[in-house]
Amino acid sequence: MTLYLVHGNTWFEGYGYDEHVFGVFTTLVQAEEAKIVVEKRLQEKIENNSCIYAKDPEDVKLDILEVKADKLIDVYLGGYVE
């Protein structure tokens, strides 16, 4: 079975990177729909918060990682915050 992991950076308050997972889905269609919903929420957060350095909603970029269920993997999703 293939699973689809929706993930991305949610750190918009200066230098840094803070990776979050937003869901694991069994179809690519579900993952793409969830990605759109979360990207819109994050874009609204940027637009409505004066403390956030990133002012361009296009800074929100989430990814979909395709993984095989019941298989051992080692995927670095990353992250750092200064």
N, C-alpha and C positions, 0 to 999 in steps of 0.2 A: 504494500500500500504506500502511496506517495502522500506526504503531508506538506502543507504550505505554511511557513512561518512568516507572519507579518511583523517586521521590526524596523527600528530606525532611531536616529538621534533625536533627543528631546531637550537638549541643553541649548538655550538661546540667550543666556545671560552673560555673555563674554566668551573668553577662551575656554574651550573644553568640549567634551563629548560624553554623552550619557545615553547609552544604548538601552532601549526598552523593547520588550516583546508585547505585541498587542493581540496576538491570537495565533492559534494553530488550527488550520482548516483542512478538510479532506478534499476540497475541490479548489482549483485555481480561480474559478468564478467567485466563490465565497471570499477567498483571500483578497481578490482585487476589489470587491465591494467594501470589505472592511478597511482596506488601505485607503480608499477614497474618503470614507467617513472619518477616520482618524486624522488624515491629512487636513481635512476641513476644520476639525476641532482644534488642531494645533495652529493652523493659520489664524483662526479667531483669537486664540490665546496671544499670539504675537501682536495682532492688530489692537487688542484691548488692554495691553499691559505696557505702561510707559517704562517699566524697569528692564524690559527685554531689549538687548542691544540689536538683535536681528529685527529689522523693520520690514523686510521683504517676505511676504508669505511664501514666495517661491523657495525660500531657504528650507522649507519643510520637504524632506525627501525620504520617504520610507521605501523599504525593499521587501521583496517576497523571496524567501529562501525555500527551495524545493529539497526535501529530504525524504529518504526512504525510511519507513517505519521499521522498527526492530533491527536496525543496523547501527553499529557503532560508528560514530562520526566525531570529528574534532573540528569545530568551526569557531573561530574567534570572532565574536561580535564587536568587540572593542569597547573603549571607553576611557576617558580621563576628564578630570575637572580641575582647573586651577583656581 
